[in-house]
Amino acid sequence: MPLQPEPQALLKRMLSMPFTHEGKTLPREYIGRITNPRDHTEPVVRVDGVESIRDVTITSYDGGTFTARLYTPEGAGPFPIHVYFHGGGWIVGSAYDDRTDMLSQRRCAQAQSTVLNVDYRLAPEFPFPTGVEDCYKSVLWVQEHAAEIGGDAERISVGGASAGGNLAAAVSVMAQDRQGPKLILQLLEIAELDCTKSTYMWRYGSPNYDVTRKDDLLGVDMYLANPRDRVHPYASPMMAPDLSNVAPVYALSAEFDPRRDSVEMYAARIQDAGGEAVTHTMLGHIHGSNMLIDNWEPARQWQVEANAALRHANRSSGGRVFDDFDPEHDSTR
Protein backbone atom coordinates (compact mmCIF):
# COMPACT_ATOMS: atom_id res chain seq x y z
CA MET A 1 0.00 0.00 0.00
CA PRO A 2 1.23 3.58 -0.52
CA LEU A 3 2.90 5.38 2.34
CA GLN A 4 0.61 7.50 4.45
CA PRO A 5 1.58 11.07 5.38
CA GLU A 6 2.89 10.11 8.83
CA PRO A 7 5.54 7.57 7.71
CA GLN A 8 6.33 9.78 4.72
CA ALA A 9 7.21 12.59 7.13
CA LEU A 10 9.29 10.23 9.27
CA LEU A 11 11.14 8.94 6.21
CA LYS A 12 11.86 12.47 5.03
CA ARG A 13 13.23 13.37 8.47
CA MET A 14 15.43 10.26 8.53
CA LEU A 15 16.86 10.83 5.07
CA SER A 16 17.62 14.48 5.84
CA MET A 17 19.93 13.56 8.73
CA PRO A 18 23.66 13.87 8.00
CA PHE A 19 26.07 10.96 7.73
CA THR A 20 29.18 12.98 8.54
CA HIS A 21 30.53 14.39 11.78
CA GLU A 22 33.68 16.47 11.83
CA GLY A 23 34.47 15.25 8.32
CA LYS A 24 34.09 11.53 9.12
CA THR A 25 31.36 9.34 7.63
CA LEU A 26 29.37 7.68 10.41
CA PRO A 27 25.93 6.10 10.85
CA ARG A 28 23.46 8.90 11.43
CA GLU A 29 22.26 7.27 14.66
CA TYR A 30 25.80 7.44 16.03
CA ILE A 31 26.04 11.12 15.12
CA GLY A 32 22.94 11.61 17.27
CA ARG A 33 24.64 9.80 20.13
CA ILE A 34 27.69 12.07 19.85
CA THR A 35 25.57 15.20 19.97
CA ASN A 36 23.07 13.88 22.53
CA PRO A 37 24.74 11.35 24.85
CA ARG A 38 22.53 8.62 26.31
CA ASP A 39 21.21 9.28 29.78
CA HIS A 40 19.84 7.25 32.65
CA THR A 41 16.46 8.81 33.41
CA GLU A 42 13.63 7.92 35.72
CA PRO A 43 10.19 7.07 34.23
CA VAL A 44 8.20 10.21 33.46
CA VAL A 45 4.81 8.47 33.51
CA ARG A 46 3.62 5.33 35.29
CA VAL A 47 1.26 3.13 33.26
CA ASP A 48 -1.80 1.66 34.97
CA GLY A 49 -1.28 -2.00 35.73
CA VAL A 50 2.43 -1.67 36.61
CA GLU A 51 3.04 -2.33 40.28
CA SER A 52 6.74 -1.50 40.58
CA ILE A 53 9.76 -0.30 38.62
CA ARG A 54 13.35 -0.67 39.78
CA ASP A 55 16.83 -0.86 38.29
CA VAL A 56 19.21 -3.78 38.73
CA THR A 57 22.89 -4.34 37.99
CA ILE A 58 24.06 -7.54 36.30
CA THR A 59 27.59 -8.91 36.01
CA SER A 60 28.37 -10.21 32.53
CA TYR A 61 30.56 -12.95 31.12
CA ASP A 62 33.72 -10.81 31.14
CA GLY A 63 33.34 -9.46 34.67
CA GLY A 64 31.95 -6.14 33.42
CA THR A 65 28.56 -4.90 34.50
CA PHE A 66 25.48 -3.48 32.82
CA THR A 67 22.12 -2.37 34.13
CA ALA A 68 18.51 -3.18 33.37
CA ARG A 69 15.12 -1.88 34.40
CA LEU A 70 12.67 -4.32 35.96
CA TYR A 71 8.90 -3.85 35.71
CA THR A 72 6.42 -5.93 37.73
CA PRO A 73 2.68 -6.02 36.95
CA GLU A 74 -0.09 -5.66 39.48
CA GLY A 75 -1.62 -8.82 40.85
CA ALA A 76 -0.37 -12.06 42.32
CA GLY A 77 2.60 -13.80 40.77
CA PRO A 78 4.59 -15.65 39.80
CA PHE A 79 4.40 -13.92 36.43
CA PRO A 80 5.88 -14.90 33.08
CA ILE A 81 9.16 -13.05 32.41
CA HIS A 82 9.87 -11.12 29.22
CA VAL A 83 13.42 -9.92 28.54
CA TYR A 84 13.45 -6.93 26.16
CA PHE A 85 16.36 -5.55 24.11
CA HIS A 86 16.16 -2.02 22.69
CA GLY A 87 17.10 -1.06 19.13
CA GLY A 88 19.70 1.36 17.82
CA GLY A 89 21.97 -0.59 15.49
CA TRP A 90 24.00 -1.97 18.44
CA ILE A 91 25.67 1.47 18.74
CA VAL A 92 22.98 3.77 20.16
CA GLY A 93 19.82 3.56 22.23
CA SER A 94 19.00 3.05 25.87
CA ALA A 95 16.66 1.11 28.09
CA TYR A 96 15.88 4.38 29.80
CA ASP A 97 14.64 6.65 27.03
CA ASP A 98 10.97 7.56 27.24
CA ARG A 99 9.82 5.46 24.28
CA THR A 100 11.55 2.26 25.39
CA ASP A 101 10.40 2.80 28.96
CA MET A 102 6.76 3.30 27.90
CA LEU A 103 6.87 0.29 25.57
CA SER A 104 8.17 -1.85 28.44
CA GLN A 105 5.57 -0.56 30.85
CA ARG A 106 2.72 -1.26 28.43
CA ARG A 107 4.11 -4.72 27.69
CA CYS A 108 4.26 -5.43 31.41
CA ALA A 109 0.66 -4.33 31.95
CA GLN A 110 -0.97 -5.67 28.78
CA ALA A 111 0.81 -9.04 28.73
CA GLN A 112 0.79 -9.47 32.52
CA SER A 113 4.53 -10.13 32.42
CA THR A 114 7.45 -9.16 34.53
CA VAL A 115 9.66 -7.28 32.03
CA LEU A 116 13.42 -6.84 32.18
CA ASN A 117 14.42 -3.97 29.86
CA VAL A 118 18.16 -4.48 29.25
CA ASP A 119 20.71 -1.67 28.87
CA TYR A 120 23.37 -3.84 27.24
CA ARG A 121 26.79 -2.35 26.51
CA LEU A 122 27.17 -0.67 23.12
CA ALA A 123 29.69 -0.74 20.30
CA PRO A 124 32.14 0.56 19.23
CA GLU A 125 33.43 0.81 22.80
CA PHE A 126 32.16 -2.75 23.39
CA PRO A 127 32.15 -4.59 20.06
CA PHE A 128 30.66 -8.00 19.32
CA PRO A 129 30.18 -10.28 21.17
CA THR A 130 29.86 -8.06 24.27
CA GLY A 131 26.32 -6.82 23.58
CA VAL A 132 24.86 -10.21 22.74
CA GLU A 133 26.67 -11.87 25.66
CA ASP A 134 25.19 -9.21 27.98
CA CYS A 135 21.76 -10.05 26.59
CA TYR A 136 22.25 -13.78 27.08
CA LYS A 137 23.50 -13.15 30.62
CA SER A 138 20.32 -11.15 31.35
CA VAL A 139 18.25 -14.23 30.48
CA LEU A 140 20.35 -16.36 32.83
CA TRP A 141 19.91 -13.66 35.49
CA VAL A 142 16.11 -13.71 35.36
CA GLN A 143 16.11 -17.50 35.48
CA GLU A 144 18.36 -17.49 38.54
CA HIS A 145 16.44 -14.68 40.30
CA ALA A 146 12.93 -15.66 39.20
CA ALA A 147 11.58 -16.33 42.69
CA GLU A 148 13.10 -13.10 44.01
CA ILE A 149 11.47 -10.96 41.29
CA GLY A 150 8.10 -12.72 41.40
CA GLY A 151 8.67 -14.46 38.07
CA ASP A 152 8.19 -17.92 36.65
CA ALA A 153 11.50 -19.46 35.52
CA GLU A 154 9.62 -21.87 33.25
CA ARG A 155 8.01 -19.06 31.25
CA ILE A 156 10.80 -16.82 29.95
CA SER A 157 10.54 -15.05 26.59
CA VAL A 158 12.78 -12.61 24.74
CA GLY A 159 11.97 -9.75 22.40
CA GLY A 160 13.34 -6.65 20.79
CA ALA A 161 13.09 -4.13 18.00
CA SER A 162 15.55 -3.62 15.14
CA ALA A 163 19.02 -4.45 16.54
CA GLY A 164 17.16 -5.59 19.65
CA GLY A 165 15.28 -8.09 17.51
CA ASN A 166 18.61 -9.32 16.20
CA LEU A 167 19.81 -9.78 19.78
CA ALA A 168 16.61 -11.59 20.80
CA ALA A 169 17.01 -14.07 17.94
CA ALA A 170 20.72 -14.49 18.67
CA VAL A 171 20.02 -15.16 22.35
CA SER A 172 17.48 -17.80 21.29
CA VAL A 173 20.15 -19.52 19.18
CA MET A 174 22.63 -19.26 22.07
CA ALA A 175 20.12 -20.80 24.48
CA GLN A 176 19.73 -23.72 22.08
CA ASP A 177 23.47 -24.15 21.53
CA ARG A 178 24.42 -23.85 25.20
CA GLN A 179 21.52 -25.89 26.61
CA GLY A 180 20.34 -22.75 28.36
CA PRO A 181 16.86 -21.71 29.46
CA LYS A 182 13.99 -23.19 27.42
CA LEU A 183 12.47 -19.99 26.06
CA ILE A 184 8.76 -19.89 25.25
CA LEU A 185 8.93 -17.15 22.59
CA GLN A 186 11.13 -14.85 20.54
CA LEU A 187 9.04 -11.75 19.78
CA LEU A 188 10.84 -9.99 16.93
CA GLU A 189 9.98 -6.50 15.61
CA ILE A 190 11.61 -4.91 12.56
CA ALA A 191 14.54 -7.23 13.22
CA GLU A 192 17.74 -7.45 11.18
CA LEU A 193 18.94 -11.04 11.17
CA ASP A 194 21.56 -10.86 8.39
CA CYS A 195 24.59 -8.64 9.00
CA THR A 196 25.87 -9.28 5.48
CA LYS A 197 22.89 -7.31 4.11
CA SER A 198 22.85 -9.74 1.20
CA THR A 199 19.12 -10.40 0.83
CA TYR A 200 17.15 -9.29 -2.22
CA MET A 201 15.54 -6.28 -0.54
CA TRP A 202 18.93 -4.92 0.51
CA ARG A 203 20.50 -5.46 -2.90
CA TYR A 204 17.59 -3.92 -4.81
CA GLY A 205 16.54 -1.03 -2.63
CA SER A 206 13.38 1.04 -2.76
CA PRO A 207 13.10 4.84 -2.42
CA ASN A 208 10.75 4.14 0.49
CA TYR A 209 13.51 2.46 2.54
CA ASP A 210 15.02 4.40 5.43
CA VAL A 211 18.63 3.75 4.47
CA THR A 212 20.82 2.18 1.78
CA ARG A 213 22.82 -1.02 2.16
CA LYS A 214 26.09 0.91 2.06
CA ASP A 215 25.01 3.29 4.80
CA ASP A 216 23.60 0.55 7.02
CA LEU A 217 26.86 -1.38 6.84
CA LEU A 218 28.55 1.58 8.56
CA GLY A 219 26.83 0.59 11.78
CA VAL A 220 27.46 -3.11 11.26
CA ASP A 221 31.18 -2.45 10.93
CA MET A 222 31.19 -0.52 14.20
CA TYR A 223 29.51 -3.48 15.93
CA LEU A 224 31.55 -6.23 14.28
CA ALA A 225 35.23 -5.39 14.58
CA ASN A 226 36.09 -8.42 12.44
CA PRO A 227 34.25 -8.47 9.07
CA ARG A 228 34.25 -12.28 9.19
CA ASP A 229 31.82 -12.06 12.11
CA ARG A 230 29.09 -10.89 9.71
CA VAL A 231 28.25 -14.56 9.17
CA HIS A 232 28.61 -15.60 12.82
CA PRO A 233 25.29 -17.15 13.96
CA TYR A 234 25.19 -14.88 17.01
CA ALA A 235 25.52 -11.82 14.74
CA SER A 236 23.40 -13.14 11.85
CA PRO A 237 20.97 -15.65 13.41
CA MET A 238 19.47 -16.36 9.98
CA MET A 239 22.72 -18.17 9.18
CA ALA A 240 22.83 -20.41 12.24
CA PRO A 241 23.59 -23.96 11.05
CA ASP A 242 20.99 -25.50 13.37
CA LEU A 243 17.62 -23.96 14.20
CA SER A 244 15.83 -27.17 15.14
CA ASN A 245 15.32 -26.36 18.81
CA VAL A 246 14.99 -22.58 19.06
CA ALA A 247 12.00 -20.92 20.70
CA PRO A 248 8.82 -20.26 18.69
CA VAL A 249 8.90 -17.00 16.73
CA TYR A 250 6.30 -14.29 16.32
CA ALA A 251 7.74 -11.60 14.05
CA LEU A 252 6.28 -8.29 12.91
CA SER A 253 7.98 -6.55 10.00
CA ALA A 254 7.39 -3.30 8.14
CA GLU A 255 6.30 -3.45 4.50
CA PHE A 256 8.92 -0.89 3.41
CA ASP A 257 11.87 -2.31 5.35
CA PRO A 258 14.71 -4.20 3.64
CA ARG A 259 15.28 -6.10 6.87
CA ARG A 260 12.02 -7.97 6.32
CA ASP A 261 13.67 -10.47 3.96
CA SER A 262 16.01 -11.83 6.60
CA VAL A 263 13.15 -12.30 9.08
CA GLU A 264 11.13 -14.29 6.56
CA MET A 265 14.15 -16.44 5.68
CA TYR A 266 14.85 -17.07 9.38
CA ALA A 267 11.23 -18.08 9.91
CA ALA A 268 11.29 -20.37 6.88
CA ARG A 269 14.41 -22.14 8.11
CA ILE A 270 12.83 -22.69 11.54
CA GLN A 271 9.70 -24.09 9.91
CA ASP A 272 11.81 -26.37 7.70
CA ALA A 273 13.53 -27.66 10.85
CA GLY A 274 10.15 -28.53 12.38
CA GLY A 275 9.81 -25.48 14.60
CA GLU A 276 7.15 -22.80 14.83
CA ALA A 277 7.52 -19.36 13.28
CA VAL A 278 4.84 -16.82 12.38
CA THR A 279 5.58 -13.64 10.43
CA HIS A 280 3.24 -10.71 9.91
CA THR A 281 4.07 -7.91 7.49
CA MET A 282 2.50 -4.66 8.68
CA LEU A 283 1.37 -2.77 5.60
CA GLY A 284 2.27 0.88 5.15
CA HIS A 285 5.05 0.84 7.74
CA ILE A 286 8.70 1.79 7.36
CA HIS A 287 11.51 0.83 9.71
CA GLY A 288 10.78 2.50 13.04
CA SER A 289 7.30 3.80 12.30
CA ASN A 290 5.95 1.31 14.84
CA MET A 291 7.72 3.27 17.60
CA LEU A 292 8.66 6.73 16.36
CA ILE A 293 5.32 8.20 15.26
CA ASP A 294 3.20 9.52 18.10
CA ASN A 295 -0.60 9.21 18.01
CA TRP A 296 -0.62 7.19 14.77
CA GLU A 297 -3.24 4.44 14.87
CA PRO A 298 -1.26 1.82 12.85
CA ALA A 299 1.64 2.21 15.30
CA ARG A 300 -0.73 1.70 18.23
CA GLN A 301 -2.20 -1.39 16.54
CA TRP A 302 1.31 -2.79 16.02
CA GLN A 303 2.12 -2.57 19.73
CA VAL A 304 -1.23 -4.01 20.72
CA GLU A 305 -0.67 -7.02 18.46
CA ALA A 306 2.86 -7.58 19.76
CA ASN A 307 1.66 -7.52 23.35
CA ALA A 308 -1.28 -9.81 22.51
CA ALA A 309 1.10 -12.33 20.94
CA LEU A 310 3.21 -12.29 24.10
CA ARG A 311 0.13 -12.65 26.31
CA HIS A 312 -1.01 -15.59 24.18
CA ALA A 313 2.38 -17.31 24.44
CA ASN A 314 2.41 -16.75 28.20
CA ARG A 315 -0.88 -18.62 28.49
CA SER A 316 0.06 -21.47 26.18
CA SER A 317 0.12 -24.91 27.72
CA GLY A 318 2.58 -26.39 25.26
CA GLY A 319 2.53 -27.67 21.72
CA ARG A 320 2.24 -25.23 18.85
CA VAL A 321 1.69 -21.82 20.36
CA PHE A 322 0.05 -19.78 17.61
CA ASP A 323 -2.21 -22.25 15.77
CA ASP A 324 -5.21 -20.76 17.60
CA PHE A 325 -4.01 -17.13 17.70
CA ASP A 326 -6.05 -14.59 15.77
CA PRO A 327 -4.23 -11.20 15.81
CA GLU A 328 -7.37 -9.19 15.09
CA HIS A 329 -9.49 -10.96 17.71
CA ASP A 330 -6.91 -11.58 20.42
CA SER A 331 -5.56 -8.03 20.21
CA THR A 332 -8.91 -6.64 21.31
CA ARG A 333 -9.14 -8.71 24.48
QUIHU-V761124 format. One record per residue. PHI is phi as a letter, one per 30 degrees, with the letter a starting at -180 (NA if undefined). Layout:
BEGIN
phi:PHI
phi:PHI
END
This chain:
BEGIN
phi:NA
phi:d
phi:d
phi:d
phi:e
phi:d
phi:d
phi:d
phi:d
phi:d
phi:d
phi:d
phi:d
phi:d
phi:d
phi:d
phi:d
phi:d
phi:c
phi:b
phi:b
phi:h
phi:i
phi:c
phi:d
phi:b
phi:e
phi:d
phi:d
phi:d
phi:d
phi:d
phi:d
phi:d
phi:d
phi:b
phi:e
phi:d
phi:b
phi:c
phi:c
phi:d
phi:e
phi:d
phi:b
phi:c
phi:d
phi:e
phi:j
phi:c
phi:d
phi:a
phi:b
phi:b
phi:c
phi:b
phi:c
phi:b
phi:c
phi:c
phi:d
phi:c
phi:i
phi:d
phi:b
phi:b
phi:c
phi:a
phi:c
phi:c
phi:c
phi:c
phi:d
phi:d
phi:j
phi:c
phi:d
phi:d
phi:c
phi:e
phi:c
phi:c
phi:c
phi:c
phi:c
phi:d
phi:c
phi:k
phi:i
phi:i
phi:b
phi:b
phi:j
phi:a
phi:d
phi:c
phi:d
phi:e
phi:d
phi:d
phi:d
phi:d
phi:e
phi:d
phi:d
phi:d
phi:d
phi:e
phi:d
phi:d
phi:c
phi:h
phi:b
phi:d
phi:b
phi:c
phi:c
phi:c
phi:c
phi:d
phi:d
phi:c
phi:d
phi:d
phi:d
phi:b
phi:d
phi:e
phi:c
phi:e
phi:e
phi:d
phi:d
phi:e
phi:d
phi:d
phi:d
phi:d
phi:d
phi:d
phi:d
phi:d
phi:d
phi:d
phi:c
phi:e
phi:d
phi:d
phi:c
phi:i
phi:c
phi:c
phi:d
phi:c
phi:b
phi:c
phi:b
phi:b
phi:a
phi:l
phi:c
phi:h
phi:e
phi:d
phi:d
phi:e
phi:d
phi:d
phi:d
phi:d
phi:d
phi:d
phi:d
phi:d
phi:d
phi:d
phi:d
phi:c
phi:h
phi:d
phi:e
phi:d
phi:d
phi:c
phi:a
phi:c
phi:c
phi:c
phi:b
phi:h
phi:d
phi:c
phi:c
phi:b
phi:d
phi:d
phi:h
phi:c
phi:d
phi:e
phi:d
phi:d
phi:d
phi:b
phi:d
phi:c
phi:d
phi:c
phi:d
phi:d
phi:a
phi:d
phi:e
phi:e
phi:d
phi:d
phi:d
phi:e
phi:d
phi:e
phi:d
phi:d
phi:d
phi:c
phi:d
phi:c
phi:e
phi:d
phi:d
phi:e
phi:c
phi:d
phi:d
phi:c
phi:c
phi:b
phi:e
phi:e
phi:c
phi:e
phi:d
phi:b
phi:b
phi:d
phi:b
phi:d
phi:d
phi:e
phi:c
phi:b
phi:b
phi:c
phi:b
phi:d
phi:e
phi:c
phi:b
phi:d
phi:d
phi:d
phi:e
phi:d
phi:d
phi:d
phi:d
phi:d
phi:d
phi:d
phi:d
phi:d
phi:d
phi:d
phi:d
phi:j
phi:c
phi:c
phi:a
phi:c
phi:c
phi:b
phi:d
phi:c
phi:d
phi:i
phi:c
phi:c
phi:d
phi:j
phi:d
phi:d
phi:b
phi:c
phi:c
phi:d
phi:h
phi:c
phi:e
phi:d
phi:d
phi:d
phi:d
phi:e
phi:d
phi:d
phi:d
phi:e
phi:d
phi:d
phi:d
phi:d
phi:e
phi:d
phi:d
phi:d
phi:c
phi:d
phi:c
phi:j
phi:i
phi:d
phi:d
phi:c
phi:d
phi:c
phi:c
phi:c
phi:e
phi:d
phi:d
phi:d
phi:d
phi:c
phi:c
END
